[in-house]
Amino acid sequence: MSSPIMQKIGFMYCVERGVNVGGNSISREKALSFSRSFMLETLRK
């Protein structure tokens, strides 16, 4: 998104898809849980 043209293209794509504002608490918790377990399993080796 380094050029104004790319920014406009990206913006138009998002507008067509229906951009949401805010976070998703369920997805956030799943991501944090996965991250914790992945790091614990990976770093223990």
C-alpha positions in Angstrom: 0.0 0.0 0.0 2.9 2.3 -0.7 1.2 4.2 -3.5 -2.0 6.2 -3.6 -3.3 4.0 -6.4 -2.8 0.8 -4.3 -4.4 2.4 -1.3 -7.5 3.2 -3.4 -7.7 -0.3 -4.7 -7.4 -1.8 -1.2 -10.0 0.6 0.1 -12.5 -0.3 -2.7 -11.9 -4.0 -2.0 -12.7 -3.5 1.7 -15.8 -1.5 0.9 -17.2 -4.2 -1.3 -16.6 -6.8 1.4 -18.2 -4.9 4.2 -15.5 -3.8 6.6 -16.2 -4.2 10.4 -15.0 -1.9 13.1 -13.8 -3.4 16.4 -12.4 -6.7 17.5 -13.8 -10.2 17.8 -13.4 -11.4 21.4 -13.9 -15.1 20.5 -11.3 -15.1 17.8 -8.9 -13.1 20.0 -9.1 -15.7 22.8 -8.6 -18.5 20.4 -5.6 -16.8 18.9 -4.0 -16.1 22.3 -4.7 -19.7 23.4 -3.2 -21.1 20.3 -0.1 -18.8 20.6 0.5 -19.8 24.2 0.3 -23.6 23.5 2.3 -23.3 20.3 5.1 -21.4 22.1 5.1 -23.7 25.1 5.3 -26.8 22.9 7.9 -25.4 20.5 10.2 -23.7 23.0 10.3 -26.6 25.5 12.2 -28.8 23.0 
